[in-house]
C-alpha cells in the first residue's frame, strides 16, 4: 500500500480530472440524447443493484451437499460405463487419453485434429453420437462434472456467514447493456439439465412465512423485434395473443394452425430466436441438425414471410456502416468498427451484431427500467417484498405469503408498462418454496 504522501496526490488528481471532464461529458450526453439514460436509468439502477448485492439470497448448504452426493453417484456410474465401453481404464478428463481410446482403440471416425492430437471437443463428440454408446456416456459425464465442480461445489464455497450468497452485478460491462453477475455468476446456472435446474432448490426465502416469486418477461426480444421492425404480421400475432412460434410456422410452411406439428414449431422457434441473435445458415443447421442448404432455405422463407424483419436487417446494416454504431430504443450506443472490415468473417460478425444489438439491448433497457420503476413504486406501498436477483428477462423476489397474490399483480403491471411498445409486453409470474418451485 503506498504511503499517504504518494496516494493522496494521486487520488486528488483523479478526482480533479473527473471534475473538469464533467462539463464536456454532460455536453456529449446531451448531443447523443443519452442524458436521460444516465440520470433516469443507470444512476438510479446503481443504487438498486447495490441494495440487491447487500441483501443477497439465502442458500441452503445442506441441499447443495446432498446434491453433491447424488451427482457423484451418477458420475461414478458413468465412469464405470465409459471404462466398460472402452474395454480399459483411462483418465476420462485427459483429452489425449480419450482421443487414443476413441480414435485408435475403438476406431471411431476422426472428425478433427489439433496440434496436440485428436480433438475431443463437444462439437466433435456430438457429431459422433450414434457411432458408439461411449459417446453419450462421455457427453453426460462432462455435463455433470462441470455442474458439480462449478456450481454444486463452487456455490458452497461462496456462501457467507449470514448463509446468503451475495453476487455482484456488472451494470455496464456488456456492450448490449445487459446486466451480468459474478462472484458467483447466478445468471448462468444451467437449466437444460434437470440436475442443473435442481440447483435452484437451494435458493430459498429466509422465513417459512415467505416464498420466492419469479416474474419473467415472455418472449421480450421477439416483441421488441416486432416493435422495431414494424412487421405487420409479427405485430398482429402479438396483439392478438397468438403463439408466435405457431404463427411463424404457419407463415413459413403455408399451413393452418391445426396443421402445425411439434417439429414445425420447433424449427420456427429456432429461427425466431436465431434471427434475434443474428444466426447464420450454418448456425441454424447445427441447431436443428439439418443441412446448411435447408437451413438457408428456411431463413429465406422466414424473411419472405416477415418482410418488415428483412427490411430492418438490411437498413440497420446500412445505418451502422454510415454511422459506425447502432442504438437501442433508449439511445444506448454500440460502436461497430468492423462493420466496414475487408475481412469477410469480421464483417459478417459485425453485421449480425448490428442486427441483434438494438433488439437485445432494448430488451435489457426495458427490464432495467422496470427495476427502477419498481423501486419508485415500492416507496408508495407497504409491501415487505425484496428484489433479490435479476436473471436477464426475469426478476426474483422474496415475498411474504400474506401479500404474494396482490404483489404478483403489482409487479406484473409495472413490468408490462415499463415502456410502451406497439405490441403488448407480457409477464408471467409464479411462486414457490424455492427458486426451483417458482418456475
C-alpha positions as CSV (number, residue, x, y, z in Angstrom):
1,X,0.0,0.0,0.0
2,X,1.5,3.4,-1.0
3,X,2.2,6.0,1.7
4,X,-0.3,8.8,2.1
5,X,2.1,11.3,0.6
6,X,2.1,9.3,-2.6
7,X,-1.5,8.1,-2.5
8,X,-3.3,11.3,-1.6
9,X,-2.0,13.4,-4.6
10,X,-2.8,10.5,-6.9
11,X,-6.4,10.2,-5.7
12,X,-6.8,14.0,-5.8
13,X,-5.6,14.2,-9.4
14,X,-8.1,11.6,-10.4
15,X,-10.9,13.4,-8.7
16,X,-9.7,16.7,-10.3
17,X,-9.7,15.1,-13.7
18,X,-13.3,13.8,-13.3
19,X,-14.5,17.2,-12.1
20,X,-13.1,19.0,-15.1
21,X,-14.2,16.4,-17.6
22,X,-17.8,16.5,-16.4
23,X,-18.9,19.6,-18.5
24,X,-17.7,18.0,-21.7
25,X,-19.2,14.6,-20.8
26,X,-22.5,16.2,-20.0
27,X,-22.5,18.1,-23.3
28,X,-21.7,14.8,-25.1
29,X,-24.6,13.0,-23.3
30,X,-27.0,15.8,-24.5
31,X,-25.7,15.6,-28.1
32,X,-26.1,11.8,-28.1
33,X,-29.6,12.1,-26.5
34,X,-28.3,10.0,-23.6
35,X,-28.7,12.3,-20.6
36,X,-31.9,10.6,-19.5
37,X,-30.4,7.2,-20.0
38,X,-27.8,8.1,-17.4
39,X,-29.9,10.2,-15.0
40,X,-33.2,8.3,-15.1
41,X,-32.0,4.7,-15.6
42,X,-28.3,3.9,-14.9
43,X,-27.7,6.1,-11.9
44,X,-30.9,5.0,-10.0
45,X,-30.2,1.4,-11.0
46,X,-26.8,1.5,-9.4
47,X,-28.4,2.1,-6.0
48,X,-30.9,-0.7,-6.6
49,X,-28.2,-3.2,-7.6
50,X,-26.1,-2.2,-4.5
51,X,-29.1,-3.0,-2.3
52,X,-29.6,-6.3,-4.0
53,X,-26.0,-7.2,-3.5
54,X,-26.2,-6.3,0.1
55,X,-29.4,-8.4,0.7
56,X,-28.1,-11.5,-1.2
57,X,-30.2,-14.7,-1.4
58,X,-30.5,-17.3,1.3
59,X,-28.8,-20.5,0.2
60,X,-29.2,-23.9,1.9
61,X,-25.8,-25.5,2.1
62,X,-27.3,-28.8,3.2
63,X,-29.3,-29.1,-0.1
64,X,-26.1,-28.5,-2.1
65,X,-24.2,-31.1,-0.1
66,X,-27.0,-33.7,-0.7
67,X,-26.9,-32.7,-4.4
68,X,-23.2,-33.2,-4.5
69,X,-23.6,-36.8,-3.2
70,X,-26.3,-37.6,-5.8
71,X,-24.3,-36.2,-8.7
72,X,-21.1,-38.0,-7.6
73,X,-23.1,-41.3,-7.5
74,X,-24.2,-40.7,-11.1
75,X,-20.6,-39.7,-12.1
76,X,-19.3,-43.0,-10.6
77,X,-21.8,-45.0,-12.6
78,X,-20.9,-43.1,-15.8
79,X,-17.1,-43.7,-15.2
80,X,-17.8,-47.4,-14.9
81,X,-19.9,-47.4,-18.1
82,X,-17.2,-45.4,-20.0
83,X,-14.4,-47.8,-18.9
84,X,-16.6,-50.8,-19.7
85,X,-17.4,-49.5,-23.2
86,X,-13.7,-48.7,-23.8
87,X,-12.6,-52.1,-22.6
88,X,-10.0,-50.4,-20.4
89,X,-9.5,-47.9,-17.6
90,X,-8.2,-44.4,-18.5
91,X,-8.3,-40.8,-17.4
92,X,-11.6,-39.5,-18.9
93,X,-10.5,-35.9,-18.2
94,X,-7.4,-36.3,-20.3
95,X,-8.2,-35.2,-23.9
96,X,-5.1,-37.1,-25.1
97,X,-6.0,-40.4,-23.4
98,X,-9.6,-40.0,-24.5
99,X,-8.6,-39.3,-28.1
100,X,-6.5,-42.5,-28.2
101,X,-9.4,-44.6,-26.8
102,X,-11.9,-43.2,-29.3
103,X,-9.9,-43.0,-32.5
104,X,-7.4,-45.8,-32.1
105,X,-8.8,-48.4,-29.7
106,X,-12.4,-48.0,-30.8
107,X,-11.6,-46.9,-34.4
108,X,-14.2,-44.2,-34.5
109,X,-14.0,-41.8,-37.5
110,X,-11.6,-38.9,-36.9
111,X,-13.5,-35.6,-37.2
112,X,-10.8,-33.1,-36.4
113,X,-7.2,-32.9,-35.2
114,X,-5.4,-30.3,-33.2
115,X,-1.7,-29.6,-32.7
116,X,-1.6,-32.0,-29.8
117,X,-3.6,-34.8,-31.3
118,X,-7.2,-35.8,-31.8
119,X,-9.9,-33.2,-30.9
120,X,-12.4,-34.4,-28.4
121,X,-14.3,-31.1,-28.1
122,X,-18.1,-31.2,-27.6
123,X,-18.9,-30.3,-31.2
124,X,-16.8,-33.3,-32.3
125,X,-18.4,-35.7,-29.8
126,X,-21.8,-34.5,-30.9
127,X,-21.1,-35.4,-34.5
128,X,-20.1,-38.9,-33.3
129,X,-23.3,-39.6,-31.5
130,X,-24.8,-42.8,-32.7
131,X,-21.4,-44.2,-33.7
132,X,-20.8,-45.9,-30.3
133,X,-22.6,-45.9,-26.9
134,X,-19.5,-44.4,-25.2
135,X,-20.1,-41.0,-26.8
136,X,-23.4,-40.4,-24.9
137,X,-21.8,-41.5,-21.7
138,X,-18.9,-39.1,-22.2
139,X,-21.1,-36.2,-23.0
140,X,-23.3,-36.8,-20.0
141,X,-20.2,-37.2,-17.8
142,X,-18.8,-33.8,-19.0
143,X,-22.1,-32.0,-18.3
144,X,-22.4,-33.5,-14.8
145,X,-18.8,-33.0,-14.0
146,X,-18.9,-29.3,-15.0
147,X,-22.2,-28.9,-13.0
148,X,-20.6,-30.5,-9.9
149,X,-17.3,-28.5,-9.8
150,X,-18.6,-25.1,-11.0
151,X,-22.0,-24.9,-9.3
152,X,-22.7,-27.5,-6.7
153,X,-19.3,-27.4,-5.1
154,X,-18.5,-23.8,-6.2
155,X,-21.6,-22.3,-4.7
156,X,-20.9,-23.9,-1.3
157,X,-17.5,-22.0,-1.2
158,X,-19.1,-18.6,-1.6
159,X,-21.9,-18.8,1.0
160,X,-21.3,-16.0,3.5
161,X,-21.6,-16.3,7.3
162,X,-25.1,-15.0,7.0
163,X,-26.0,-18.1,5.0
164,X,-26.5,-16.0,1.9
165,X,-24.8,-15.7,-1.4
166,X,-24.0,-12.1,-2.3
167,X,-23.4,-12.0,-6.1
168,X,-22.0,-8.8,-7.7
169,X,-23.8,-7.2,-10.7
170,X,-21.8,-5.7,-13.6
171,X,-24.0,-2.8,-14.8
172,X,-22.2,-1.6,-17.8
173,X,-19.8,-4.4,-18.9
174,X,-21.8,-6.0,-21.7
175,X,-22.0,-3.8,-24.8
176,X,-25.7,-4.6,-25.2
177,X,-26.4,-3.0,-21.8
178,X,-27.3,-6.4,-20.3
179,X,-26.5,-7.0,-16.6
180,X,-24.1,-9.7,-15.8
181,X,-23.4,-11.4,-12.5
182,X,-20.0,-12.5,-10.9
183,X,-18.6,-14.0,-7.7
184,X,-20.6,-16.1,-8.3
185,X,-22.5,-15.9,-11.6
186,X,-26.1,-16.6,-10.6
187,X,-27.4,-15.7,-14.1
188,X,-25.8,-18.7,-15.7
189,X,-27.0,-21.7,-13.6
190,X,-27.7,-24.4,-16.2
191,X,-31.3,-25.1,-16.8
192,X,-31.2,-27.6,-19.7
193,X,-30.3,-30.5,-17.4
194,X,-32.7,-31.4,-14.7
195,X,-29.7,-31.7,-12.3
196,X,-28.9,-28.1,-13.2
197,X,-32.4,-26.9,-12.6
198,X,-32.4,-28.7,-9.2
199,X,-29.6,-26.4,-8.0
200,X,-32.2,-23.7,-7.7
201,X,-33.8,-25.7,-4.9
202,X,-31.1,-24.5,-2.6
203,X,-32.2,-20.9,-3.0
204,X,-34.9,-20.2,-0.5
205,X,-36.7,-17.4,1.4
206,X,-35.3,-16.6,4.8
207,X,-38.6,-17.3,6.5
208,X,-41.1,-20.1,6.2
209,X,-43.7,-17.3,6.1
210,X,-42.3,-16.2,2.7
211,X,-42.0,-17.5,-0.8
212,X,-39.7,-17.0,-3.8
213,X,-41.5,-15.3,-6.7
214,X,-40.3,-15.2,-10.3
215,X,-41.6,-12.6,-12.7
216,X,-40.4,-13.3,-16.2
217,X,-40.9,-11.4,-19.5
218,X,-42.4,-13.6,-22.1
219,X,-40.6,-13.5,-25.4
220,X,-39.5,-9.9,-24.8
221,X,-36.9,-9.9,-27.5
222,X,-39.3,-11.0,-30.2
223,X,-41.8,-8.4,-29.0
224,X,-39.1,-5.8,-29.3
225,X,-38.3,-7.1,-32.8
226,X,-41.9,-6.7,-33.8
227,X,-41.9,-3.1,-32.5
228,X,-38.6,-2.1,-34.1
229,X,-39.2,-3.7,-37.5
230,X,-42.9,-2.8,-37.6
231,X,-43.6,-6.0,-39.4
232,X,-47.4,-6.2,-39.6
233,X,-47.7,-10.0,-39.4
234,X,-45.5,-10.2,-36.3
235,X,-47.2,-7.3,-34.6
236,X,-50.6,-8.8,-35.4
237,X,-49.6,-12.1,-33.8
238,X,-48.6,-10.5,-30.6
239,X,-51.5,-8.1,-30.4
240,X,-53.9,-11.0,-30.9
241,X,-52.2,-13.0,-28.2
242,X,-51.3,-15.8,-30.7
243,X,-48.4,-18.2,-30.1
244,X,-45.7,-16.5,-32.1
245,X,-43.9,-19.8,-33.0
246,X,-47.0,-21.4,-34.3
247,X,-47.8,-18.2,-36.2
248,X,-44.3,-18.2,-37.7
249,X,-44.7,-21.9,-38.7
250,X,-48.0,-21.2,-40.4
251,X,-46.4,-18.4,-42.5
252,X,-43.2,-20.3,-43.4
253,X,-44.8,-23.7,-44.1
254,X,-48.0,-22.3,-45.6
255,X,-50.3,-24.3,-43.3
256,X,-53.2,-23.7,-40.9
257,X,-52.7,-23.6,-37.1
258,X,-54.1,-27.1,-36.6
259,X,-51.6,-28.5,-39.2
260,X,-48.5,-27.2,-37.3
261,X,-46.8,-30.1,-35.7
262,X,-44.1,-30.1,-33.0
263,X,-41.2,-30.3,-35.5
264,X,-42.6,-27.3,-37.5
265,X,-43.0,-25.3,-34.3
266,X,-39.5,-26.2,-33.0
267,X,-37.9,-25.1,-36.3
268,X,-39.9,-21.9,-36.3
269,X,-38.9,-21.2,-32.7
270,X,-35.2,-21.8,-33.6
271,X,-35.4,-19.3,-36.5
272,X,-37.4,-16.7,-34.4
273,X,-34.8,-16.6,-31.7
274,X,-32.0,-17.2,-34.2
275,X,-32.9,-14.0,-36.0
276,X,-32.6,-12.1,-32.8
277,X,-29.1,-13.4,-32.3
278,X,-28.1,-12.9,-35.9
279,X,-27.9,-16.6,-36.6
280,X,-26.2,-17.8,-39.9
281,X,-27.4,-20.6,-42.1
282,X,-24.5,-22.7,-40.6
283,X,-25.6,-21.9,-37.0
284,X,-29.2,-22.9,-37.8
285,X,-28.1,-26.1,-39.5
286,X,-26.1,-27.0,-36.3
287,X,-29.0,-26.1,-34.0
288,X,-31.6,-28.1,-35.9
289,X,-29.4,-30.9,-37.2
290,X,-30.3,-30.1,-40.9
291,X,-28.2,-29.4,-43.9
292,X,-26.8,-25.9,-44.4
293,X,-28.7,-25.7,-47.7
294,X,-32.0,-26.5,-46.0
295,X,-31.2,-24.0,-43.2
296,X,-30.6,-21.2,-45.7
297,X,-33.9,-22.0,-47.4
298,X,-35.6,-21.9,-44.0
299,X,-34.2,-18.5,-43.3
300,X,-35.1,-17.2,-46.8
301,X,-38.6,-18.4,-46.3
302,X,-38.8,-16.8,-42.9
303,X,-37.6,-13.4,-44.3
304,X,-40.1,-13.7,-47.2
305,X,-42.9,-14.3,-44.6
306,X,-41.8,-11.3,-42.5
307,X,-40.8,-8.6,-44.9
308,X,-40.5,-6.0,-42.2
309,X,-37.8,-8.0,-40.5
310,X,-36.0,-8.5,-43.8
311,X,-36.1,-4.7,-44.4
312,X,-34.9,-4.0,-40.9
313,X,-31.9,-6.3,-41.3
314,X,-30.9,-4.5,-44.5
315,X,-31.5,-1.0,-43.2
316,X,-29.7,-1.4,-39.8
317,X,-26.6,-2.7,-41.5
318,X,-26.6,0.3,-43.9
319,X,-27.1,2.7,-41.0
320,X,-24.3,1.0,-39.0
321,X,-21.9,1.4,-41.9
322,X,-22.8,5.0,-42.4
323,X,-22.8,6.0,-38.7
324,X,-20.4,3.4,-37.2
325,X,-22.8,2.5,-34.5
326,X,-26.3,1.2,-33.7
327,X,-28.7,2.3,-30.9
328,X,-31.3,0.8,-28.6
329,X,-34.7,2.3,-28.0
330,X,-33.3,4.3,-25.1
331,X,-30.4,5.5,-27.2
332,X,-27.7,3.3,-25.8
333,X,-25.0,3.1,-28.4
334,X,-22.8,0.3,-29.5
335,X,-19.9,1.1,-31.9
336,X,-19.1,-1.5,-34.5
337,X,-15.8,-0.7,-36.1
338,X,-15.6,-4.0,-38.0
339,X,-18.8,-3.2,-40.0
340,X,-16.6,-2.0,-42.9
341,X,-13.8,-4.5,-42.5
342,X,-12.4,-6.2,-45.6
343,X,-12.2,-9.4,-43.7
344,X,-15.4,-11.4,-44.6
345,X,-15.7,-13.2,-41.3
346,X,-15.1,-10.0,-39.2
347,X,-17.6,-8.0,-41.3
348,X,-20.2,-10.8,-41.2
349,X,-20.0,-10.9,-37.4
350,X,-20.2,-7.1,-37.2
351,X,-23.3,-7.1,-39.4
352,X,-25.0,-9.7,-37.2
353,X,-24.0,-7.6,-34.2
354,X,-25.6,-4.6,-35.8
355,X,-28.8,-6.6,-36.3
356,X,-29.2,-8.0,-32.9
357,X,-27.8,-5.3,-30.6
358,X,-30.9,-3.0,-30.9
359,X,-33.1,-6.0,-30.1
360,X,-31.1,-7.4,-27.2
361,X,-30.1,-4.0,-25.9
362,X,-33.6,-2.6,-25.9
363,X,-34.9,-5.7,-24.0
364,X,-32.1,-5.1,-21.5
365,X,-33.1,-1.4,-21.2
366,X,-36.7,-2.4,-20.6
367,X,-36.0,-4.7,-17.7
368,X,-33.6,-2.2,-16.2
369,X,-36.4,0.5,-16.5
370,X,-38.8,-1.9,-14.9
371,X,-36.4,-2.3,-11.9
372,X,-36.2,1.4,-11.5
373,X,-39.9,1.9,-11.7
374,X,-40.5,-0.9,-9.3
375,X,-38.2,0.7,-6.7
376,X,-40.0,4.0,-7.1
377,X,-43.5,2.5,-6.8
378,X,-42.5,0.4,-3.8
379,X,-42.0,3.6,-1.8
380,X,-45.7,4.2,-2.1
381,X,-46.7,0.8,-0.7
382,X,-46.4,-1.2,2.5
383,X,-45.2,-4.3,0.7
384,X,-42.4,-6.1,2.6
385,X,-41.1,-7.9,-0.5
386,X,-37.5,-7.7,-1.6
387,X,-35.9,-7.8,-5.0
388,X,-33.1,-10.4,-4.8
389,X,-31.9,-11.2,-8.3
390,X,-32.2,-10.2,-12.0
391,X,-31.6,-13.0,-14.5
392,X,-31.8,-11.3,-17.9
393,X,-35.6,-11.3,-18.6
394,X,-36.5,-12.4,-15.1
395,X,-36.8,-10.7,-11.7
396,X,-36.6,-12.8,-8.5
397,X,-38.3,-11.7,-5.2
398,X,-38.7,-12.8,-1.7
399,X,-42.3,-12.1,-0.7
400,X,-44.4,-12.7,2.5
401,X,-47.1,-15.3,1.8
402,X,-49.7,-12.9,3.1
403,X,-49.1,-10.4,0.2
404,X,-47.9,-12.6,-2.6
405,X,-51.1,-12.6,-4.8
406,X,-51.5,-8.8,-4.8
407,X,-47.8,-8.3,-5.1
408,X,-47.6,-10.5,-8.2
409,X,-50.2,-8.3,-9.8
410,X,-48.3,-5.2,-8.7
411,X,-45.1,-6.4,-10.2
412,X,-46.7,-7.6,-13.5
413,X,-48.3,-4.3,-14.0
414,X,-45.1,-2.4,-13.5
415,X,-43.1,-4.7,-15.8
416,X,-45.7,-4.8,-18.6
417,X,-45.9,-1.0,-18.6
418,X,-42.2,-0.2,-18.2
419,X,-42.0,1.1,-21.8
420,X,-44.9,1.5,-24.2
421,X,-44.3,-0.5,-27.4
422,X,-46.6,-1.1,-30.4
423,X,-47.2,-4.7,-29.1
424,X,-48.0,-5.6,-25.6
425,X,-45.3,-6.7,-23.1
426,X,-46.3,-9.9,-21.2
427,X,-45.1,-11.0,-17.9
428,X,-45.6,-14.5,-16.3
429,X,-45.2,-14.8,-12.6
430,X,-45.2,-17.8,-10.3
431,X,-44.0,-18.5,-6.8
432,X,-43.0,-21.4,-4.6
433,X,-40.9,-22.6,-1.6
434,X,-37.7,-22.3,-3.6
435,X,-36.4,-20.7,-6.7
436,X,-36.9,-24.0,-8.4
437,X,-40.5,-24.2,-7.4
438,X,-41.1,-20.7,-8.6
439,X,-40.6,-21.7,-12.3
